Amino acid sequence: ACTPDQFECRDRSGCVARAQYCDGRPDCRDYSDEENCSQPNNTRPACTSDQFECHDGSGCIAQTQYCDGRSDCRDYSDELYCSDRRACTPDQFECRDGSGCVARAQYCDGRRDCRDYSD
């Protein structure tokens, strides 16, 4: 159960801090923390200098995760426009569109891990 200072995601996948409710960045898997928001809550700080901000505004990732061959942003923006793209390791599957690599265990697991659904 969520505490009084948290919002429970509609799909019950977790709780998010009230400060993250209606802040313009989805934190729940089902995006329920960003639905029916009449006024945005702009309390979430911007990314720090050692972080990369996902283009869709969904969050920040560590700079070390930028262009590492694995998508960490929901919109895959951390793997776009990477000039020195690394090859996938033998235990990974390369997405057909070149957007990144996913673990072999994620191949055909019923979930979209590649932007182009090739897994």
DSSP file (Angstrom, degrees, kcal/mol; ACC not computed):
  #  RESIDUE AA STRUCTURE BP1 BP2  ACC     N-H-->O    O-->H-N    N-H-->O    O-->H-N    TCO  KAPPA ALPHA  PHI   PSI    X-CA   Y-CA   Z-CA
    1    1 A A              0   0    0      0, 0.0     2,-0.2     0, 0.0    14,-0.1   0.000 360.0 360.0 360.0 148.4    0.0    0.0    0.0
    2    2 A C        -     0   0    0     12,-0.1     6,-0.1     1,-0.1    12,-0.0  -0.497 360.0-116.7 -83.4 153.7    1.1    3.5   -0.7
    3    3 A T    >   -     0   0    0     -2,-0.2     3,-2.0     1,-0.1    -1,-0.1  -0.402  35.4 -99.3 -81.2 166.0    1.7    6.1    2.1
    4    4 A P  T 3  S+     0   0    0      0, 0.0    -1,-0.1     0, 0.0    -2,-0.0   0.764 124.1  55.9 -59.4 -24.8   -0.4    9.2    2.3
    5    5 A D  T 3  S+     0   0    0      2,-0.0    13,-2.3    12,-0.0     2,-0.3   0.195 101.9  75.4 -93.3  18.5    2.4   11.2    0.5
    6    6 A Q  E <  S-A   17   0A   0     -3,-2.0     2,-0.4    11,-0.2    11,-0.2  -0.889  71.7-134.3-126.5 158.3    2.4    8.9   -2.4
    7    7 A F  E     -A   16   0A   0      9,-3.5     9,-2.6    -2,-0.3     2,-0.5  -0.938  21.5-135.8-109.1 131.7    0.2    8.2   -5.4
    8    8 A E  E     -A   15   0A   0     -2,-0.4     7,-0.2     7,-0.2    20,-0.0  -0.786  22.7-119.7 -91.3 125.9   -0.7    4.6   -6.3
    9    9 A C    >   -     0   0    0      5,-2.6     3,-2.2    -2,-0.5     5,-0.2  -0.336  21.3-122.8 -59.9 141.1   -0.5    3.8  -10.0
   10   10 A R  T 3  S+     0   0    0      1,-0.3    -1,-0.1     2,-0.1    -2,-0.0   0.849 113.3  52.7 -58.0 -36.6   -3.9    2.6  -11.4
   11   11 A D  T 3  S-     0   0    0      1,-0.1    -1,-0.3     3,-0.0    -2,-0.1   0.394 112.4-122.1 -81.5   6.6   -2.4   -0.7  -12.5
   12   12 A R  S <  S+     0   0    0     -3,-2.2    -2,-0.1     2,-0.2     3,-0.1   0.736  71.6 134.8  61.2  26.0   -1.0   -1.2   -9.0
   13   13 A S  S    S-     0   0    0      1,-0.2     2,-0.3     0, 0.0    -1,-0.1   0.583  73.6 -53.2 -79.9  -9.5    2.5   -1.5  -10.4
   14   14 A G        -     0   0    0     -5,-0.2    -5,-2.6     2,-0.0     2,-0.4  -0.976  55.4 -82.7 163.4-174.6    3.9    0.8   -7.7
   15   15 A C  E     -A    8   0A   0     -2,-0.3     2,-0.4    -7,-0.2    -7,-0.2  -0.930  29.3-161.9-122.1 145.8    3.7    4.1   -5.8
   16   16 A V  E     -A    7   0A   0     -9,-2.6    -9,-3.5    -2,-0.4     5,-0.1  -0.949  32.5 -96.4-125.9 150.5    5.2    7.5   -6.8
   17   17 A A  E >   -A    6   0A   0     -2,-0.4     3,-2.1   -11,-0.2     4,-0.5  -0.308  32.5-119.2 -61.4 145.2    5.8   10.5   -4.7
   18   18 A R  G >  S+     0   0    0    -13,-2.3     3,-1.4     1,-0.3    -1,-0.1   0.828 114.5  64.5 -55.5 -32.5    3.1   13.1   -4.7
   19   19 A A  G 3  S+     0   0    0    -14,-0.3    24,-0.4     1,-0.3    -1,-0.3   0.734 101.1  51.0 -64.2 -20.9    5.7   15.6   -6.1
   20   20 A Q  G X  S+     0   0    0     -3,-2.1     3,-1.1    23,-0.1     2,-0.4   0.504  85.3 106.6 -93.4  -5.8    5.9   13.3   -9.2
   21   21 A Y  T <  S-     0   0    0     -3,-1.4    13,-0.2    -4,-0.5    20,-0.1  -0.620  98.1  -5.6 -76.5 127.3    2.2   13.3   -9.7
   22   22 A C  T 3  S+     0   0    0     11,-2.6    19,-4.1    -2,-0.4    -1,-0.3   0.843  91.0 133.2  58.2  37.5    1.2   15.5  -12.7
   23   23 A D  S <  S-     0   0    0     -3,-1.1    -2,-0.1     2,-0.3    -1,-0.1   0.343  80.1-105.5 -98.2   7.3    4.8   16.7  -13.2
   24   24 A G  S    S+     0   0    0      9,-0.2    10,-0.1     1,-0.1    -3,-0.1   0.438  96.6  93.8  86.8  -1.2    4.7   16.1  -17.0
   25   25 A R  S    S-     0   0    0     -5,-0.3    -2,-0.3     8,-0.1     2,-0.2  -0.972  76.1-128.5-126.8 116.0    6.9   13.0  -16.7
   26   26 A P        +     0   0    0      0, 0.0    -5,-0.1     0, 0.0     6,-0.0  -0.438  32.8 166.7 -66.7 129.4    5.2    9.6  -16.5
   27   27 A D        +     0   0    0     -2,-0.2     2,-0.3    -7,-0.1    -6,-0.1   0.629  56.8  76.9-112.3 -26.5    6.5    7.5  -13.6
   28   28 A C  S >  S-     0   0    0      1,-0.1     3,-1.7   -20,-0.0     6,-0.1  -0.630  83.7-126.8 -83.1 145.3    3.8    4.8  -13.5
   29   29 A R  T 3  S+     0   0    0      1,-0.3    -1,-0.1    -2,-0.3     0, 0.0   0.838 114.2  46.5 -58.7 -32.4    4.1    2.1  -16.2
   30   30 A D  T 3  S-     0   0    0      1,-0.0    -1,-0.3    -3,-0.0    -2,-0.0   0.333 109.8-124.2 -94.2   7.7    0.5    2.9  -17.2
   31   31 A Y    X   +     0   0    0     -3,-1.7     3,-2.1     1,-0.1     4,-0.2   0.594  67.2 138.0  64.1  12.5    1.1    6.7  -17.2
   32   32 A S  G >   +     0   0    0      1,-0.3     3,-1.0     2,-0.2    -1,-0.1   0.729  60.0  66.6 -65.1 -20.8   -1.8    7.1  -14.7
   33   33 A D  G 3  S+     0   0    0      1,-0.2   -11,-2.6   -26,-0.1    -1,-0.3   0.568 105.2  44.6 -75.3  -5.7    0.2    9.7  -12.7
   34   34 A E  G <  S+     0   0    0     -3,-2.1     3,-0.5   -13,-0.2     2,-0.3   0.264  91.2 105.6-117.9   9.3   -0.1   12.0  -15.7
   35   35 A E  S <  S+     0   0    0     -3,-1.0   -13,-0.0     1,-0.2    -4,-0.0  -0.654  83.2   8.1 -92.6 148.7   -3.7   11.5  -16.6
   36   36 A N  S    S+     0   0    0     -2,-0.3     2,-0.7     1,-0.2    -1,-0.2   0.840  81.1 160.3  55.5  39.2   -6.5   14.1  -15.8
   37   37 A C        -     0   0    0     -3,-0.5    -1,-0.2     1,-0.2    -3,-0.0  -0.827  22.2-176.5 -94.5 116.4   -4.0   16.7  -14.8
   38   38 A S  S    S+     0   0    0     -2,-0.7    -1,-0.2     1,-0.3    -2,-0.1   0.839  76.5  19.8 -80.6 -32.8   -5.5   20.2  -14.9
   39   39 A Q  S    S-     0   0    0    -17,-0.0    -1,-0.3     2,-0.0     2,-0.0  -0.995  86.8-115.9-139.2 131.0   -2.3   22.0  -13.9
   40   40 A P        -     0   0    0      0, 0.0     2,-0.7     0, 0.0   -17,-0.2  -0.314  17.7-135.8 -67.0 148.5    1.2   20.7  -14.1
   41   41 A N        -     0   0    0    -19,-4.1     3,-0.5   -20,-0.1     2,-0.4  -0.909  19.7-172.5-102.5 105.6    3.2   20.2  -11.0
   42   42 A N        +     0   0    0     -2,-0.7   -19,-0.1     1,-0.2   -22,-0.1  -0.212  49.4 110.6 -97.3  43.8    6.7   21.6  -11.8
   43   43 A T        +     0   0    0     -2,-0.4    -1,-0.2   -24,-0.4   -23,-0.1   0.634  45.8 101.4 -92.7 -13.9    8.4   20.5   -8.6
   44   44 A R  S    S-     0   0    0     -3,-0.5   -24,-0.0   -25,-0.3     2,-0.0  -0.553  74.7-123.8 -74.6 129.8   10.7   17.9  -10.1
   45   45 A P        -     0   0    0      0, 0.0     3,-0.1     0, 0.0    -1,-0.1  -0.306  26.6-104.4 -70.3 156.8   14.3   19.2  -10.6
   46   46 A A        -     0   0    0      1,-0.2    14,-0.1     7,-0.0     0, 0.0  -0.228  51.6 -76.4 -70.8 168.1   15.9   19.1  -14.0
   47   47 A C        -     0   0    0      1,-0.1    -1,-0.2    12,-0.1     6,-0.1  -0.311  51.3-116.5 -64.3 150.8   18.6   16.6  -14.8
   48   48 A T    >   -     0   0    0     -3,-0.1     3,-1.9     1,-0.1    -1,-0.1  -0.325  31.2 -97.2 -83.0 171.7   22.0   17.2  -13.3
   49   49 A S  T 3  S+     0   0    0      1,-0.3    -1,-0.1    -2,-0.1    -2,-0.1   0.725 124.4  54.5 -65.2 -21.5   25.1   17.8  -15.4
   50   50 A D  T 3  S+     0   0    0      2,-0.0    13,-2.2    12,-0.0     2,-0.3   0.160 102.4  75.7 -97.8  20.0   26.1   14.1  -15.1
   51   51 A Q  E <  S-B   62   0B   0     -3,-1.9     2,-0.4    11,-0.2    11,-0.2  -0.886  70.7-135.0-127.2 159.3   22.8   12.9  -16.5
   52   52 A F  E     -B   61   0B   0      9,-3.0     9,-2.4    -2,-0.3     2,-0.6  -0.947  20.3-137.3-111.1 132.3   21.1   12.7  -19.9
   53   53 A E  E     -B   60   0B   0     -2,-0.4     7,-0.2     7,-0.2    20,-0.0  -0.809  22.4-120.9 -93.0 124.5   17.4   13.9  -20.2
   54   54 A C    >   -     0   0    0      5,-2.5     3,-2.1    -2,-0.6     5,-0.3  -0.357  21.7-123.5 -60.4 139.2   15.2   11.6  -22.3
   55   55 A H  T 3  S+     0   0    0      1,-0.3    -1,-0.1     2,-0.1    -2,-0.0   0.786 109.5  56.8 -59.9 -30.2   13.8   13.6  -25.2
   56   56 A D  T 3  S-     0   0    0      1,-0.1    -1,-0.3     3,-0.0    -2,-0.1   0.450 113.0-117.2 -82.8   2.3   10.2   12.7  -24.2
   57   57 A G  S <  S+     0   0    0     -3,-2.1    -2,-0.1     2,-0.2     3,-0.1   0.617  75.3 131.7  76.9  11.8   10.7   14.2  -20.8
   58   58 A S  S    S-     0   0    0      1,-0.2     2,-0.3   -33,-0.1   -33,-0.1   0.598  72.8 -65.9 -76.5  -9.7   10.1   10.8  -19.1
   59   59 A G        -     0   0    0     -5,-0.3    -5,-2.5     2,-0.0     2,-0.3  -0.964  51.5 -72.5 156.3-172.1   13.2   11.1  -16.9
   60   60 A C  E     -B   53   0B   0     -2,-0.3     2,-0.3    -7,-0.2    -7,-0.2  -0.903  31.3-167.3-120.5 146.9   17.0   11.3  -16.5
   61   61 A I  E     -B   52   0B   0     -9,-2.4    -9,-3.0    -2,-0.3     5,-0.1  -0.906  36.2 -89.2-127.4 160.2   19.6    8.6  -16.9
   62   62 A A  E >   -B   51   0B   0     -2,-0.3     3,-2.1   -11,-0.2     4,-0.5  -0.388  34.6-120.9 -65.6 145.1   23.2    8.5  -16.0
   63   63 A Q  G >  S+     0   0    0    -13,-2.2     3,-1.4     1,-0.3    -1,-0.1   0.819 113.2  65.8 -56.7 -30.2   25.6    9.8  -18.7
   64   64 A T  G 3  S+     0   0    0    -14,-0.3    -1,-0.3     1,-0.3   -13,-0.1   0.715  97.6  54.5 -66.2 -18.5   27.3    6.3  -18.6
   65   65 A Q  G X  S+     0   0    0     -3,-2.1     3,-1.1     2,-0.1     2,-0.4   0.557  84.1 105.2 -89.1  -9.5   24.0    4.9  -19.9
   66   66 A Y  T <  S-     0   0    0     -3,-1.4    13,-0.2    -4,-0.5    12,-0.1  -0.588  98.9  -6.6 -75.2 127.6   24.0    7.2  -22.9
   67   67 A C  T 3  S+     0   0    0     11,-2.6    -1,-0.3    -2,-0.4    19,-0.2   0.858  90.6 134.2  55.8  40.0   24.9    5.4  -26.1
   68   68 A D  S <  S-     0   0    0     -3,-1.1    -1,-0.1     2,-0.4    -2,-0.1   0.338  80.8-103.0 -98.5   7.1   25.8    2.2  -24.3
   69   69 A G  S    S+     0   0    0      9,-0.2    32,-3.7     1,-0.2     2,-0.4   0.475  97.1  91.0  88.2   1.9   23.9    0.0  -26.7
   70   70 A R  S    S-     0   0    0     -5,-0.3     2,-0.4    30,-0.2    -2,-0.4  -0.994  76.7-124.6-134.4 126.8   20.9   -0.5  -24.4
   71   71 A S        +     0   0    0     -2,-0.4    -5,-0.1    30,-0.3    29,-0.0  -0.551  35.0 163.1 -74.3 125.7   17.9    1.7  -24.4
   72   72 A D        +     0   0    0     -2,-0.4     2,-0.3    -7,-0.1    -1,-0.2   0.601  56.5  76.8-112.8 -23.3   17.1    3.2  -21.0
   73   73 A C  S >  S-     0   0    0      1,-0.1     3,-1.5   -20,-0.0     6,-0.1  -0.655  83.2-126.6 -86.9 146.6   14.7    6.0  -22.0
   74   74 A R  T 3  S+     0   0    0     -2,-0.3    -1,-0.1     1,-0.3    -3,-0.0   0.834 113.6  45.7 -60.2 -32.1   11.2    5.1  -22.9
   75   75 A D  T 3  S-     0   0    0     -3,-0.0    -1,-0.3     1,-0.0    -4,-0.0   0.345 109.7-123.4 -94.6   6.9   11.5    6.8  -26.3
   76   76 A Y    X   +     0   0    0     -3,-1.5     3,-1.9     1,-0.1     4,-0.3   0.615  67.2 138.7  65.0  14.0   15.0    5.3  -26.9
   77   77 A S  G >   +     0   0    0      1,-0.3     3,-0.6     2,-0.2    -1,-0.1   0.717  60.3  66.6 -65.5 -20.0   16.5    8.8  -27.3
   78   78 A D  G 3  S+     0   0    0      1,-0.2   -11,-2.6   -12,-0.1    -1,-0.3   0.601 106.4  41.8 -75.8  -8.8   19.6    7.7  -25.4
   79   79 A E  G X  S+     0   0    0     -3,-1.9     3,-0.6   -13,-0.2     2,-0.2   0.340  92.8 100.9-117.2   4.4   20.5    5.4  -28.2
   80   80 A L  T <  S+     0   0    0     -3,-0.6     3,-0.1    -4,-0.3   -13,-0.1  -0.626  85.6  13.4 -87.7 149.9   19.7    7.6  -31.2
   81   81 A Y  T 3  S+     0   0    0     -2,-0.2     2,-0.7     1,-0.2    -1,-0.2   0.800  79.4 155.4  60.2  33.2   22.4    9.5  -33.1
   82   82 A C    X   -     0   0    0     -3,-0.6     3,-0.6     1,-0.2    -1,-0.2  -0.831  25.1-168.6 -92.5 115.6   25.3    7.5  -31.5
   83   83 A S  T 3  S+     0   0    0     -2,-0.7     2,-0.6     1,-0.3    -1,-0.2   0.867  82.0  47.6 -75.8 -36.3   28.2    7.6  -33.9
   84   84 A D  T 3  S-     0   0    0    -17,-0.0    -1,-0.3     2,-0.0     2,-0.1  -0.388  80.8-178.3-102.9  57.2   30.4    5.0  -32.2
   85   85 A R    <   -     0   0    0     -2,-0.6     2,-0.2    -3,-0.6   -17,-0.1  -0.327  20.6-134.3 -59.8 127.1   27.7    2.4  -31.8
   86   86 A R        -     0   0    0    -19,-0.2     2,-0.1    -2,-0.1    -1,-0.1  -0.553  19.5-111.8 -82.6 147.9   29.0   -0.7  -30.1
   87   87 A A        -     0   0    0     -2,-0.2     2,-0.1     1,-0.1    -1,-0.1  -0.437  38.4-100.6 -73.9 153.1   28.2   -4.2  -31.5
   88   88 A C        -     0   0    0     -2,-0.1    -1,-0.1    12,-0.1     6,-0.1  -0.411  36.7-115.2 -71.5 151.2   26.0   -6.4  -29.4
   89   89 A T    >   -     0   0    0     -2,-0.1     3,-2.2     1,-0.1    -1,-0.1  -0.386  33.4 -98.8 -80.3 165.5   27.6   -9.1  -27.3
   90   90 A P  T 3  S+     0   0    0      0, 0.0    -1,-0.1     0, 0.0    -2,-0.1   0.768 124.4  55.3 -58.4 -25.6   27.0  -12.8  -28.0
   91   91 A D  T 3  S+     0   0    0      2,-0.0    13,-2.4    12,-0.0     2,-0.3   0.217 102.0  76.5 -92.6  17.1   24.4  -12.9  -25.2
   92   92 A Q  E <  S-C  103   0C   0     -3,-2.2     2,-0.4    11,-0.3    11,-0.2  -0.884  70.4-136.2-125.6 158.0   22.4  -10.0  -26.8
   93   93 A F  E     -C  102   0C   0      9,-3.5     9,-2.6    -2,-0.3     2,-0.5  -0.933  21.6-134.5-109.4 133.2   20.1   -9.5  -29.7
   94   94 A E  E     -C  101   0C   0     -2,-0.4     7,-0.2     7,-0.2    20,-0.1  -0.786  22.0-120.6 -91.7 126.9   20.5   -6.5  -32.0
   95   95 A C    >   -     0   0    0      5,-2.7     3,-2.1    -2,-0.5     5,-0.3  -0.381  21.8-123.4 -61.8 139.7   17.3   -4.6  -32.8
   96   96 A R  T 3  S+     0   0    0      1,-0.3    -1,-0.1     2,-0.1    -2,-0.0   0.824 110.1  54.7 -57.1 -34.9   16.8   -4.5  -36.6
   97   97 A D  T 3  S-     0   0    0      1,-0.1    -1,-0.3     3,-0.0    -2,-0.1   0.445 113.1-117.3 -82.3   3.0   16.7   -0.7  -36.7
   98   98 A G  S <  S+     0   0    0     -3,-2.1    -2,-0.1     2,-0.2     3,-0.1   0.607  74.9 132.0  77.0  11.1   20.0   -0.5  -35.0
   99   99 A S  S    S-     0   0    0      1,-0.2     2,-0.3   -19,-0.0   -30,-0.1   0.606  73.6 -64.7 -74.9 -10.2   18.5    1.3  -31.9
  100  100 A G        -     0   0    0     -5,-0.3    -5,-2.7   -30,-0.1     2,-0.4  -0.970  52.3 -72.9 157.5-171.7   20.3   -1.0  -29.5
  101  101 A C  E     -C   94   0C   0    -32,-3.7     2,-0.3    -2,-0.3   -30,-0.3  -0.907  31.0-164.4-120.4 146.5   20.8   -4.4  -28.0
  102  102 A V  E     -C   93   0C   0     -9,-2.6    -9,-3.5    -2,-0.4     5,-0.1  -0.953  34.9 -92.9-128.1 152.5   18.6   -6.4  -25.7
  103  103 A A  E >   -C   92   0C   0     -2,-0.3     3,-2.2   -11,-0.2     4,-0.4  -0.314  33.5-120.5 -61.1 143.7   19.4   -9.4  -23.6
  104  104 A R  G >  S+     0   0    0    -13,-2.4     3,-1.5     1,-0.3    -1,-0.1   0.836 114.2  64.0 -54.6 -33.3   18.7  -12.7  -25.4
  105  105 A A  G 3  S+     0   0    0    -14,-0.3    -1,-0.3     1,-0.3    -2,-0.1   0.722  99.0  54.5 -64.5 -20.0   16.3  -13.5  -22.5
  106  106 A Q  G X  S+     0   0    0     -3,-2.2     3,-1.2     2,-0.1     2,-0.3   0.518  82.3 109.3 -90.3  -6.4   14.2  -10.5  -23.6
  107  107 A Y  T <  S-     0   0    0     -3,-1.5    12,-0.1    -4,-0.4     5,-0.1  -0.571  97.1  -7.0 -73.9 127.5   13.9  -11.9  -27.2
  108  108 A C  T 3  S+     0   0    0     11,-4.2    -1,-0.3    -2,-0.3     4,-0.1   0.842  91.0 134.5  55.6  38.3   10.3  -13.1  -27.9
  109  109 A D  S <  S-     0   0    0     -3,-1.2    -1,-0.1     2,-0.4    -2,-0.1   0.315  80.0-104.2 -97.4   8.9    9.3  -12.6  -24.3
  110  110 A G  S    S+     0   0    0      1,-0.3     2,-0.4     9,-0.2    -3,-0.1   0.467  91.7 100.5  85.6   0.6    6.0  -10.9  -25.2
  111  111 A R  S    S-     0   0    0     -5,-0.3     2,-0.7     8,-0.1    -2,-0.4  -0.917  76.1-117.5-120.0 146.5    7.3   -7.4  -24.3
  112  112 A R        +     0   0    0     -2,-0.4     3,-0.1     1,-0.2    -5,-0.1  -0.734  45.5 151.4 -83.6 116.0    8.6   -4.7  -26.6
  113  113 A D        +     0   0    0     -2,-0.7     2,-0.3    -7,-0.1    -1,-0.2   0.641  60.5  65.6-111.1 -30.7   12.3   -4.0  -25.8
  114  114 A C  S >  S-     0   0    0      1,-0.1     3,-1.8   -20,-0.1     5,-0.1  -0.748  83.6-130.0 -91.2 141.5   13.3   -2.8  -29.3
  115  115 A R  T 3  S+     0   0    0     -2,-0.3    -1,-0.1     1,-0.3    -3,-0.0   0.854 110.6  47.8 -56.7 -36.2   11.8    0.4  -30.6
  116  116 A D  T 3  S-     0   0    0      1,-0.0    -1,-0.3    -3,-0.0    -4,-0.0   0.291 111.3-119.4 -91.9  10.5   10.9   -1.4  -33.9
  117  117 A Y  S <  S+     0   0    0     -3,-1.8    -2,-0.1     1,-0.1    -1,-0.0   0.633  70.4 137.5  64.6  15.0    9.3   -4.4  -32.1
  118  118 A S              0   0    0      1,-0.3    -1,-0.1   -11,-0.0    -3,-0.1   0.631 360.0 360.0 -71.1 -10.5   11.9   -6.7  -33.8
  119  119 A D              0   0    0     -5,-0.1   -11,-4.2   -12,-0.1   -10,-0.3   0.462 360.0 360.0 -91.5 360.0   12.5   -8.6  -30.6
